[in-house]
Amino acid sequence: MEPTATPLTPEEPKSNKKTIIIAVVAALVIVCCCCLALAIFGWTFGDQIIEAFS
C-alpha cells in the first residue's frame, strides 16, 4: 500500500542570531570603553607625552 501523504522533510536548523547579536554588542561596548579610556588618558597625560617627545 502506498502512502497517500508526501513524506515530511526534516526542517533545517535555525541559525542562532541571538548569539551573534550579543557578541557584536559586547565587541562594540569593549571598543567604546577602550576609546573612552584612551581619550581620558590622552586628556590627562597628553601634555606630558608631547613634552617627552619634544
C-alpha positions in Angstrom: 0.0 0.0 0.0 1.4 3.4 -1.0 1.4 6.4 1.4 -1.2 9.0 0.5 0.7 11.9 2.0 4.0 13.3 1.0 6.8 12.5 3.4 7.8 15.2 5.7 11.3 16.6 5.2 13.3 17.5 8.2 13.5 21.2 8.9 16.8 23.0 8.5 18.2 24.0 11.9 17.6 27.7 12.6 20.6 29.8 12.9 21.0 31.3 16.3 21.1 35.0 15.7 20.8 35.9 19.3 24.4 34.7 20.0 25.7 36.8 17.1 23.9 39.9 18.3 25.2 39.5 21.8 28.8 39.0 20.5 28.6 42.1 18.3 27.1 44.3 21.1 29.8 43.1 23.5 32.5 43.8 21.0 31.1 47.3 20.4 31.0 48.0 24.2 34.6 46.9 24.6 35.7 49.1 21.7 33.8 52.1 23.1 35.3 51.6 26.5 38.8 51.4 25.1 38.3 54.6 23.1 37.0 56.4 26.1 39.9 55.2 28.3 42.3 56.3 25.6 40.7 59.7 25.3 40.8 60.2 29.1 44.4 59.1 29.2 45.3 61.5 26.4 43.4 64.3 28.0 45.2 63.7 31.3 48.7 63.0 30.2 48.8 64.5 26.7 51.0 67.4 27.5 53.5 65.3 29.4 53.7 62.8 26.4 54.2 65.7 23.9 56.9 67.2 26.1 58.6 63.9 26.4 58.9 63.5 22.6 59.9 67.2 22.0 
